[in-house]
Each structure stands twice: as structure tokens, then as C-alpha cells.
Amino acid sequence: MSFLEFAFMQRALVAAVLVGCAAPAIGTFLVQRRLALMGDGIGHIALTGVALGFLLGTAPVLTAIVVAVLGSVAIGLIRERGRTTGDVALALLFYGGIAGGVLLIGLSPGGSSATLVSYLFGSLSSVRPIDLVVIAGLSIAVIGVVVIFGRELFAVCSDEEVARVSGLPVRFLNILVAVTAAVTVTVAMRVVGLLLVSALMVVPVATAQQLSASFRATLLGACAVGVCASVGGLVLAFYADVAPGASTVVLALGAFMLAAVGSQLRTAR
């Protein structure tokens, strides 16, 4: 029996392709900026947004987007203006996000921590037609930002001071990266899960870096690895009855190990 016979798997497959392309695309800039764990921090704060949606009786995805965007902008301002370093600011998001999510879901009518499982680790059957429309729109927006502002974002992520001297709007571009990362996290949470979405933003990039010598090649390679890992993880999750997020990340890590070995062998030659 083919998994494509099921409507929910067809929707999940389209969502996996979109997420697998969008997440590594913005993740490439985060890795370049040495903010690989930012996606993890945003994922934790988005958990509070999901729980807030249950508490208010609204769509959890929408509240997650709002809370994640506010949290990502806040961490950018803290890094820029405050005395708190970037890693401490990320730690605040980690702790506050997970605690706020558990607290709010406990306050929601009939809520429990088990309600968050599909958002934490992803769920094949949770991608509804309306979710697919939202995922498609936001993924296209993320990819559009990368295409339109790619050169400027690369300049800022490589050397912020040089970019500022060159006249680029550094603060705007920093906020743009943060907001785009927040949107990516909320887009991917239905397929990969909030706790593992950061891996899809980072591991394909690390894999592509093993095999490419330029930033553009890394970006394209990371998107290719992300799509393959997402689709492969989805198929594995269907037949093995496991969480799609976990299977996606395991495949991505396997690709990284193969790429690392191949890179070492090429260097040895």
C-alpha cells in the first residue's frame, strides 16, 4: 500500500518539501552568524505561543507565530543594546519558553502536557488543508526573503561592522533574520516539531559545508539535504510508526556523517 493513497500523507509530503527547503535556507545565515541555537530558543518560546492559543481558544499556529516573532525580536534587541550576551539571552528563551508553555497549557480548559506532544515532535495527521495553505504561504515568504535580501544578509552575517560602514541597514537586516527564523520555526513545527526544528535548520547546513566551498553552494546544498531528509523522514515515520521529526533528524544526521567521512577521504587523497 502506497503512503500517497492517503490524503493526510499527501498534505504532509507537500509540507515536508516546503519545510525542508525553507528551514535550511534561513538556517544557513544563522550558522554563518554563529547563532545555530537560535532556532532552538525560538522553538521553546513558540511553545508558549501554542499553549496560549489553547488557553484563548484560538488557532495555536497564529499565536505561536506572534509570540515567536516577539521573542526573536527581543533577543535581537537584547544582543544589540543590553549587557546580556547572546548565549545568555538564548538561555532565557529556553527556560522561559518551556516553562511558560507548560504553565499555560495547564491553565487552559481541559489542557494537559500531552496536548503539546504533536507540536513538540511533529505529527503526520495534524497537517490539515488550512495548515498546508499557511505552511505554503509562510515558506514562500521565507524563501522570498532569502532570494531578495540574500546578499545583504550574507554581508551582515559575515561582518556586521563592515556592513554598517558600507551603509547597509544592519538593524533592519538583523530583525529580518530574527523574524524570518521565527516564522520558519512555526512553519516547521507541524512536521518536525518544536524541539527538533532547530536541527533541520542547522544539520543540513553543516552537511553542505562539508562538500562545498562557497556560500551559495552551501545554501543550495543545504536546501537539497533538507528536502531529502524531510521527505525520507516522513516516509520512514509512516511505515515505522515513529515521530516524523525524530526520523527526519536522524536521516539528516546520517547524511552529515556520510558527508564528513567523504570530506575526510577527499582531503586524505
N, C-alpha and C positions, 0 to 999 in steps of 0.2 A: 504494500500500500504506500503510495507516494504521499509525502507530507504536504504537497501542493494541492491535494484534494480538499483540504480544509481551508475555509475562508479565513480563520484567525491566523493560520500559518502563512497564508499569502500576505496578509497585512503585516505580520511580524517580519517577513522576509524583506518587504519594501522598507520597513522601518530600520531593519538591521543594516541595509545598504546605505541608507541616508546617514544613520548614526556612525557607521563605520568610516564614512568619508569625512563627516563634519568634525568629529571628536579629534582625530589626529591632526586635522588641518589647523585648528587653533592651538592644539597641544604642541605643535612644532614651535610656535612662538613662545609658549610658556617654558619649554625646555631650553630654548635659546636664551631666555631671560633668567634661567636658573630658578624657576618657580614651578618645578614639576609637581609639588604637592599642593599647589593652589586649587586644582580641581578637586582634590580630596577634601580640602577645607570647605569649598563651596558646596560639595555634596552633603557634608554634615549640616551646614546651615540651611540647605534646601529641605532637609528632613523636617526642620521646624516649620517650613512653609507648607509641607504636605500635611503635617499634623494640624496646622492652623486651618487648612482647608476642611478637614474633617470636623474640627471644632465649630467652624462657622457654617457648615453645611453647604460649602461652595466647592467648585472644582479644585482638587488638590494641586493639579498641574499649574493652574493660574497663580494660586497663592505661592507655590514653590518658586515660580519664575520671579515674582515680585520680591520675595524675601531673599532669594539667591542674588538678584541684581543689587539690592540694597547692601547685602553683606559683602559682595565683591567690591562695590564702590567704596564701602567703609574701610576695607583692608587696604585699598589703594591709597586712600587719604591718610590712613594711619602710617603707612610706609613713607609717604611723602612729607608729611608735616609733623607727625608725632615723634616722640623719643623711642617708641617701641619698634624693635627691629621686625623684619618681615617674618622670620620664623616664629617669633612670639605672637605676632598678630594672627598667623595661621593657627597656632595652638589655641588661641582664644576662640576662633571659629570652630575648631574641632570640638572643644569641650562644651561651649555654649550651644552649638547646633544640635549635638546629640542629646544633651540634657533637655533643651527646650522642646525637642521633638517628642521625647518620651513623656515629659510633663504634660504637654498639650494634648497628646493622644489619650492620656489617662483622664483628662478633664472632659473630653468630648463624650457626648451621649452614647453609651454602649461601646465606647472605644477600648482598645487594648493594644498592647505592643505587637500582638500577632497581626494586627491590621496593617502594619508597616512592612511586613515581610516582602510583599511583591514589589514595593518601592525600593527596598534595601538591596535585593538580589535579582530583580527583574522577573517578569512573568510573561510567558508566551500568550496566554489567553487574555491578558489585560489590555492589549492594544486594540481598542475599539476603532470603528471608522472615523469618528471625530478626533480621536487621538492621532490617527495616521495623518489627518489633514493638518493638525497642529505641528506634528513632528516634521512633515514635509515643508511647511512654511518656514519654520524656525531653522531647519537645516539649510534650506536655500539661502536664508538671510545670513547665516554664519559663513557659508561658503562665499557668498557675495561680498561680505566684509573682507575676507581673506584675499579675494581677487582684486577688489578695488583699492584696498589700503595695504596690500602686501609689502610693497617696497618701503613705505613709511613705517609700518610696524616692524619690519626687519631692522631698519635703521635705529629705531628706538630700543629694540630689544638687544641689539649688538652693543651700542654705546649711547647711553641717554644724554650724556653731556655733549657729545659731538652732534647728536641730533638737535639738541636745543640751540647750539651755536649756529647750526645750519638753517635755523628758522622754522623748524617743524613744530607743530602744536603738541608738545610732549605730553602735557597733562590730558588733553583730549584723547590722544592715542592710548595712553595708559588706561584711561577709563574705558575706552572702546575695547581693549583687550580683556579687561575685567568683566565687562558686561557680556561680551561675546562668550567668554568662558562660562559665565553663569547660565546663559541661555543654552549652551551646549550640554551642561550638566543636567539641566531639567529635561532637555530633549531626550537624552540617553537613558534616563532613569527607568523608563518603562521597559527597555530592552536589556540593559546591562545591570541596572540597579545603582542606587546612590553610593553604596560602599565600594563599588568596583569601577565606577565610571572613570575615575582618575587613571586607572590602569590603561583603559582604552585611549586616553589622551596622551599617555607617556610611552608605553611599551612599543607600539608601532613606530614611534619616532626614534626610540633607541635602536630598534631593529634596522630601520632605514639608514641610520647613521653609520652602522657597521659596514654598509655596502656602497654608500655614496660619498662623493667628495664635495658636493655643492649644496647650498641651502635649498635651491629649487628641487634638485633631485631628491633630497631628504623629504621635502614636503610631499611630493608626488608619490614617493615610495611608501611613506607612512600612511597615506590615504589608501594605497593599494593593499597594504598589510592589514589595515583596519577593516576594510571591507571583507577581505578573505576571512579574517578571524571572526568577524561578526556573523557572517553567513555560515561559516563552518560551525561556530558555537551554537547557532540556532538549530542547525540540523542535528548536531550531537545531542542537544538538550531534548529534542523531540523524541529521538529513538532511545536514548538512555534514561529519559525521565529525570533529568537533573536541572538545576537552575541555569538559565541561559547565560547569565552574567559570569558565573564561575567557569563554564565551558569556554566562553569567548576569551576570557583572560588566560586560561590555561593554554589555549591554542596560540594566543599572541606570545606568551612566554616561550612556548616551544619554538615558534618562529625566530624569536630573539636568540635562543640558544644555538639554533642552526646557523643563523647569520653570524654570530660571534665566532663559532668554530670555523666557518668558511672564511671569515676575515683573517683569523689567525693562520690558517693554512695558506692563504694568499700571501700574507706577509712573510711567512717562512720560505715560500718559493722565491 
